[in-house]
Amino acid sequence: MSDPKPEPEFRSGFVSIVGRPNSGKSTLLNRLVGDKISIVTSRPQTTRHVVRGIVNDHRGQIVFLDTPGIHRPVYKMNRRMMRVMLGSLEEIDVVMLMVDASEPFGRGEAFALNLISKAPSRRFLLLNKVDKVAKRKLLPQIDRYRKAADFDQVVPISALDGDGVETVVDEIFRYLPEGPMYYPGDQLSDQPERFLVAEMIREKLIVRTRQELPHATAIVIERFEEGEGVVRIYASIVVERESQKIIVIGAAGQVLKGVGIEARAEIESLLGRKVYLDLHVKVRKKWRDDDQMLRTLGI
């Protein structure tokens, strides 16, 4: 009688996704976990918190950290966002620098490389949006980054289409140590429902207002009441000036109404229940430099 085969190693660990704004970090995280847990817009600096996404398969568990984009901070909010990003480089197993392969190498990329060079973990380079780049132009880019920093792996991907994403997961598991399951096997994220709801509202608002309100808005969930058959959510959209309040409300209230309709549909899909969504707009001057407001937002 032959000896039983040993159980395969269960590997687990933490992987931080970093990069400049609009490099595609949130799109990648959503693709990895197979669901939308991080909002995605065309506006830079959309992500303000670390959003954790959990990937499970027969090899183990990977906890991904989607981080605020690397940028030079101006407001207190931005300085806190950068501290959050730098904190995500501590006590992780792999840091993945994500770059937009369709954009030329510049000072922003050099700044990002300098930051991750201090991380004690394994380093991956992900060249995203390769579907927009001719192959003959990709190899010189890879060579440029390899000369600028030491990477354990370089993987060209398209986070939007999914090309190369499975390869990223395979390569991560090669470097992860044996470890425990940190989260239940059916859990996709550790973010509370209130946070996800606020982010969904903010995403719809950013898309609706486009260039007019780049970063001057925040969402505060005032009340979250779970009743029989319906969840009642009361939320405030916070802006810095009266002129911005007018933009958010829109002519005859159409912008605010549209945000509410689109957000409610997505929130109902998230919660699996009917939702009553009540939105109001408040003006709070210089909230991005207000410590109390930033604490309320968890930034």
Secondary structure, 3 states (H helix, E strand, C coil): CCCCCCCCCCEEEEEEEEECCCCCHHHHHHHHHCCCCCCCCCCCCCCCCCEEEEEEECCEEEEEEECCCCCCCCCHHHHHHHHHHHHCCCCCCEEEEEEECCCCCCHHHHHHHHHHCCCCCEEEEEEECHHHCCHHHHHHHHHHHHHHCCCCEEEECECCCCECHHHHHHHHHHHCCECCCCCCCCCCECCCHHHHHHHHHHHHHHHHHHHHCCCCCEEEEEEEEECCCEEEEEEEEEECCHHHHHHHHCHHHHHHHHHHHHHHHHHHHHHCCEEEEEEEEEECCCHHHCHHHHHHCCC
